[in-house]
Amino acid sequence: MTAAGFVGRLRQRTPALSNTRETAYSVLFGDRLGLSVFLATVVLFGLLWRTAFLINDSYTLANGLYSLSNGQLAMTEAAYGPGLETPGASRYGGQWYARNYGVIVLSLPLVFVLDLLAAVVELRIALVALWSLALLALVVQCSYYTDGDWLLYGGTVTVLGLFGLNVTLAQPLDAGRTHLYALQLTHLLIAAFTPVVLYRLLSRVQTRRLGLLSVVLLTAGTPLAFWASVPKRHAVTGTVVVCVAYCLYRSRKPADGAVITQRQTFRALAYALVGLYAWVHAPEALLLCVALALVDIPTAPDNSPGTLVRIGVVFALSLLPFIITNIAISGSPVRPPRLISRGGSLGGNTASSASGGSSSGGGGPDGLFTLLSPLFGIIKSGMRPLLLLGGELVSGFKALQQQPDDVYHAFVRSGSASRTLDKAGEESVNLSLLESAPILVAMVGALPVVRRLRLPSSMADRTLSAGRVVDVFAITAFVGVILLYNTRLPLHAQVTARYLFPLYPLGVYLLVRLPAVRKSLANHWYTFLWTVAGTVLIGGQVTVMFVALTVNGIGEAFQLHALLAVGIAVPLGIWALCGRSEGRAGQVGAVLLGAATGVAAVFLLLTSVEYYALGDAHLLPMMRALGELLSLY
């Protein structure tokens, strides 16, 4: 082939490649701002990435990935941790198995990528280079929104300087922990899509500005960044919940994309996401499936048999990895390695044996029952998870009445409750939901909205808009998560109420939908952002000094942050209850929202850098050096 012919073919393929790139860009990020949000989130998560085990449950996932990378589904060797009998591991047929196989399989390609990088260059340098490239890409994307090239050139020089600083401070990274790093990187990338999808959802429901402000609320005002790189299901759950809500919204709107041309496709995709998530954690997937079905089916514009069959087929196909894994481990398609921790996993065979009776074939009633008994057994096995979930939800509802102290400590004020104490150090290092994300107190602003709400006068008026459908789903899932875990809280090793993690993105969505919050952020976004920055930069320094001078131990430090969060939550809750956003009231609301976000961000930074530095195991050497400089107690 001549050079001219090669160039001609390349020109012919360039439009096709460009279209493929634009399609992938649109599907993953939506627009340039969505890509910028993703890159900024990845950079933030990389700053807080600690290359060590935070929770003992992660040993199970790391050993499961190690065994799977060697071609074994069962865990045959404890490459990490004290042994195979670690939290979350299950024993079947004399062998130990991991859990969350969905993320384990997703992490498998990254193991080989990291091994390849380690063979070429020192692993820490390679990961620092990847982080620097993400930061450089963010600078390039942000430069499109400026008039001159000052941001591009200045940002490029800054990125090169940070890369040089990290290389200078770099210390060897244990290359034998590639399975841990692969798991952390997988969770980090999945978690980075939580703010992206929330931005895309709220930019459609509200405005792009409110979508971006919701990203600030989520990433700075909640513990998302703290758990992003921890090999636990929590960050994955947050992403799945927001993606289901986004698909539910798009299923009520005409399709406007080149890839998906029918809104029924988004509806089926919502169920597919739930089915795939069952491969990670079955109880929460079952809860999301029930919440989705309860909201989607009664409000769907089309429930024809053909549509329901197509959705059922897609949902069944999405469950195949979950079913195949269960059969390989436990021999039952509906018995995962771990179903519900307190209620226990499912037991029994998938089909019950026929009871003793007449063997006269299929002629009499007994014979008919014998023929249909396998079907009855399958139905019974399939209904058992629903019954188990229903029992958990009922127990959670009863706990609201029978265990008010535990509910108070889990959701409002942690204090020094005995059940929240760390079993190792006997210090209360587990913040409540409100102490972890004080902005969520603004959800009490729903009370004046409900008080002014008028019920529709006729059935024809009961048709819900796309935004209202998502609102109902978010409320249903929010309540469902509370009831599911209400009987188990508070627990040790929670840090920031991690079992309730889906409530953070759901709560941010719901509070932005409140008129008072929405109008205050839209009209006074500049005040909100400056308040966040001032609280972090100035209030953070004051907090560091106060901790260094007065606090003795991590328990006291956590309770200081808890008091700060409750202190800002009280006036924010009062403002939200007033439900006013006009004039000075709107400015006050923006300031309070910014201060609550900043207080949570300061706690997030100090927890990642100082309180849980994990032996100065930060991925970026400059963060490790900063952690060594900070010795607060």
Secondary structure, 3 states (H helix, E strand, C coil): CCHHHHHHHHHHHHHHHHHHHHHHHHHHHCCHHHHHHHHHHHHHHHHCCECCCCCCHHHHHHHHHHHHHCCCCCECCCCCCCCCCCCCCEEECCEEECCCHHHHHHHHHHHHHHHHHHHHCCHHHHHHHHHHHHHHHHHHHHHCCCCCCHHHHHHHHHHHHHHHHHHHHCCCCCHHHHHHHHHHHHHHHHHHHHHHHHHHHHHHHCCHHHHHHHHHHHHHHCCHHHHCCCCCCHHHHHHHHHHHHHHHHHCCCCCCCCCCCCHHHHHHHHHHHHHHHCCCCHHHHHHHHHHHHHHHHHHCCCCCHHHHHHHHHHHHHHCHHHHHHHHHHHCCCCCCCCCECCCECCCCCCCCCCCCCCCCCCCCHHHHHHHHHHHHHHHHHHHHHHHHHHHHHHHHHHHHHHCHHHHHHHHCCCCCCHHHECCCCCCECCECHHHHCHHHHHHHHHHHHHHHCCCCCCHHHHCCCHHHHHHHHHHHHHHHHHHHHHHHCCCCCCCECHHHCCHHHHHHHHHHHCHHHHHHHHHCHHHHHHHHHHHHHHHHHHHHHHHHHHCCCHHHHHHHHHHHHHHHHHHHHHHHHHCCCCCHHHHHHHHHHHHHHHHHHHHHHHHHHHHCCCCCCECCHHHHHHHHHCCCC
